[in-house]
């Protein structure tokens, strides 16, 4: 006599289903991991570009409010002065007009590239620097930074020295380079 077949799955069918489920789970995990790694990379890249945009906005705001020379000229200090890379420090300093609601009227602002960092020093932070505190970098991890200045006849100058004392450049070009080969050039109009 034959037994009636009972309803259910055989052991082989259950094992095949488990193997398929495992393959599906591993594939899904790897796909999810790839998406999360890409999202993390995109988030870091976006944060870097946002930081760079904020630095550029800060430089642009300072240059838009630059004054040629303070009146009276403070201890012979020019309103705008550049520092060359061959001195170990590259950058520029300027006197910036403050908004009407702030006291003092002018503030001295310096942008400097030293040892892979681009920093901004304002008159108020000069006291902290004199006490030995290094200013926090605006940008770090740079390979180099180059500055050039557009004179009144439309020629880019690598320096802005005594000849131009009391004058502002028409524009400032800043080239930033990173160790990974990225290189960005941005031109800022002065006033």
Secondary structure, 3 states (H helix, E strand, C coil): CCCCCCCCCCHHHHHHHHHHHHHHHHHHHHHHHHHHHHHHHHHHHHHHHHHHHHHHHHHHHHHHCEECCCCCCHHHCCCEEEECHHHCCEEEEEEEECCCCCCCCEEEEEEEEECCEEEEEEHHHHHHHHCCCCCCEEECCEEEEEEEEECCCCCEECCCCHHHCCCCCCEEEEEEEECCCCEEEEEEECC
